């Protein structure tokens, strides 16, 4: 007659099954987009207003990251793939009402361990 597994063995098997199920779950969606540097026609320092104006010009939600210096601001804009991100950047460049200049933020980032 087969013996019953011990409670400790049953618990360890349950933990192993749960761990494997967690590994099989799809990864959480990561936001895709483009980091840009923007200078507005009318200098502003109010981050929510800057994000709203840039988002309206880009046709996408904008997340304000930080002031960069002078009248420049760093923002993150949502887009999918390089063609879409290029189109978003072009919309910013085409908007002469609010946007004086726009470019990709290609500055190197220093990451501490």
Kinemage of the C-alpha trace (Angstrom):
@kinemage 1
@onewidth
@group {chain A} dominant
@subgroup {mainchain}
@vectorlist {calphas} color= white
{ca unk a 1} P 0.000 0.000 0.000
{ca unk a 2} L 1.506 3.414 -0.978
{ca unk a 3} L 2.381 5.742 1.861
{ca unk a 4} L 1.023 9.300 2.132
{ca unk a 5} L 3.535 12.077 1.446
{ca unk a 6} L 4.580 14.066 4.472
{ca unk a 7} L 3.084 17.547 4.986
{ca unk a 8} L 6.544 19.092 4.489
{ca unk a 9} L 6.940 17.325 1.137
{ca unk a 10} L 3.451 18.397 0.045
{ca unk a 11} L 4.197 22.010 0.995
{ca unk a 12} L 7.501 22.022 -0.877
{ca unk a 13} L 5.815 20.603 -3.994
{ca unk a 14} L 3.121 23.297 -3.816
{ca unk a 15} L 5.766 26.018 -3.535
{ca unk a 16} L 7.648 24.574 -6.509
{ca unk a 17} L 4.471 24.494 -8.634
{ca unk a 18} L 3.636 28.084 -7.697
{ca unk a 19} L 7.177 29.218 -8.510
{ca unk a 20} L 7.012 27.572 -11.941
{ca unk a 21} L 3.616 29.132 -12.609
{ca unk a 22} L 5.058 32.546 -11.743
{ca unk a 23} L 7.911 32.020 -14.184
{ca unk a 24} L 5.486 31.080 -16.938
{ca unk a 25} L 3.407 34.245 -16.517
{ca unk a 26} L 3.894 36.833 -19.254
{ca unk a 27} L 6.155 39.707 -18.263
{ca unk a 28} L 4.505 42.907 -17.145
{ca unk a 29} L 4.092 45.406 -19.930
{ca unk a 30} L 6.825 47.985 -19.987
{ca unk a 31} L 6.054 51.429 -21.293
{ca unk a 32} L 7.503 52.015 -24.718
{ca unk a 33} L 8.208 55.442 -25.983
{ca unk a 34} L 10.728 58.145 -26.619
{ca unk a 35} L 12.568 60.530 -24.338
{ca unk a 36} L 12.715 64.012 -25.796
{ca unk a 37} L 14.238 67.375 -25.017
{ca unk a 38} L 11.873 70.255 -25.705
{ca unk a 39} L 12.158 74.031 -25.604
{ca unk a 40} L 8.870 75.914 -25.594
{ca unk a 41} L 8.146 79.152 -27.459
{ca unk a 42} L 6.982 80.728 -24.177
{ca unk a 43} L 9.343 79.636 -21.369
{ca unk a 44} L 7.526 77.798 -18.562
{ca unk a 45} L 8.665 76.170 -15.343
{ca unk a 46} L 5.372 74.529 -14.318
{ca unk a 47} L 5.949 70.811 -15.063
{ca unk a 48} L 2.264 69.802 -15.458
{ca unk a 49} L 1.654 72.679 -17.887
{ca unk a 50} L 4.787 71.810 -19.892
{ca unk a 51} L 3.704 68.144 -20.067
{ca unk a 52} L 0.179 69.149 -21.151
{ca unk a 53} L 1.449 71.409 -23.944
{ca unk a 54} L 3.988 68.881 -25.209
{ca unk a 55} L 1.433 66.073 -25.015
{ca unk a 56} L -1.096 68.111 -26.974
{ca unk a 57} L 1.494 68.946 -29.645
{ca unk a 58} L 2.610 65.300 -29.890
{ca unk a 59} L -0.884 63.863 -29.804
{ca unk a 60} L 0.220 61.527 -27.002
{ca unk a 61} L 0.367 61.631 -23.205
{ca unk a 62} L 3.617 63.203 -22.013
{ca unk a 63} L 5.322 62.491 -18.694
{ca unk a 64} L 7.534 65.281 -17.416
{ca unk a 65} L 10.924 63.974 -16.313
{ca unk a 66} L 13.007 66.999 -15.305
{ca unk a 67} L 14.188 70.448 -16.274
{ca unk a 68} L 17.419 70.206 -18.235
{ca unk a 69} L 18.730 73.734 -18.124
{ca unk a 70} L 17.795 77.066 -19.549
{ca unk a 71} L 14.382 76.684 -21.162
{ca unk a 72} L 14.820 72.986 -21.991
{ca unk a 73} L 12.725 70.177 -20.501
{ca unk a 74} L 13.067 66.396 -20.603
{ca unk a 75} L 9.853 64.441 -21.192
{ca unk a 76} L 8.794 60.879 -22.029
{ca unk a 77} L 6.207 60.328 -24.770
{ca unk a 78} L 4.437 57.014 -25.393
{ca unk a 79} L 4.825 55.492 -28.859
{ca unk a 80} L 5.098 52.025 -30.410
{ca unk a 81} L 8.077 51.232 -32.600
{ca unk a 82} L 10.566 53.451 -34.370
{ca unk a 83} L 8.210 54.685 -37.124
{ca unk a 84} L 5.582 55.744 -34.598
{ca unk a 85} L 8.181 57.419 -32.356
{ca unk a 86} L 9.620 59.257 -35.382
{ca unk a 87} L 6.122 60.503 -36.244
{ca unk a 88} L 5.579 61.728 -32.670
{ca unk a 89} L 8.878 63.617 -32.759
{ca unk a 90} L 8.013 65.105 -36.154
{ca unk a 91} L 4.659 66.360 -34.820
{ca unk a 92} L 6.554 68.167 -32.063
{ca unk a 93} L 8.949 69.716 -34.573
{ca unk a 94} L 6.060 70.799 -36.800
{ca unk a 95} L 4.245 72.609 -33.968
{ca unk a 96} L 5.575 76.171 -34.093
{ca unk a 97} L 2.791 77.523 -31.867
{ca unk a 98} L 4.081 76.016 -28.612
{ca unk a 99} L 7.321 74.175 -29.450
{ca unk a 100} L 10.468 76.150 -30.328
{ca unk a 101} L 12.692 73.052 -30.622
{ca unk a 102} L 12.422 69.295 -30.070
{ca unk a 103} L 14.977 66.511 -30.279
{ca unk a 104} L 15.576 62.989 -29.037
{ca unk a 105} L 17.165 62.861 -25.609
{ca unk a 106} L 20.287 60.862 -26.417
{ca unk a 107} L 22.318 61.903 -23.401
{ca unk a 108} L 24.266 59.145 -21.671
{ca unk a 109} L 22.840 58.017 -18.346
{ca unk a 110} L 25.071 57.169 -15.421
{ca unk a 111} L 23.595 54.241 -13.550
{ca unk a 112} L 24.844 53.407 -10.068
{ca unk a 113} L 24.910 49.746 -9.045
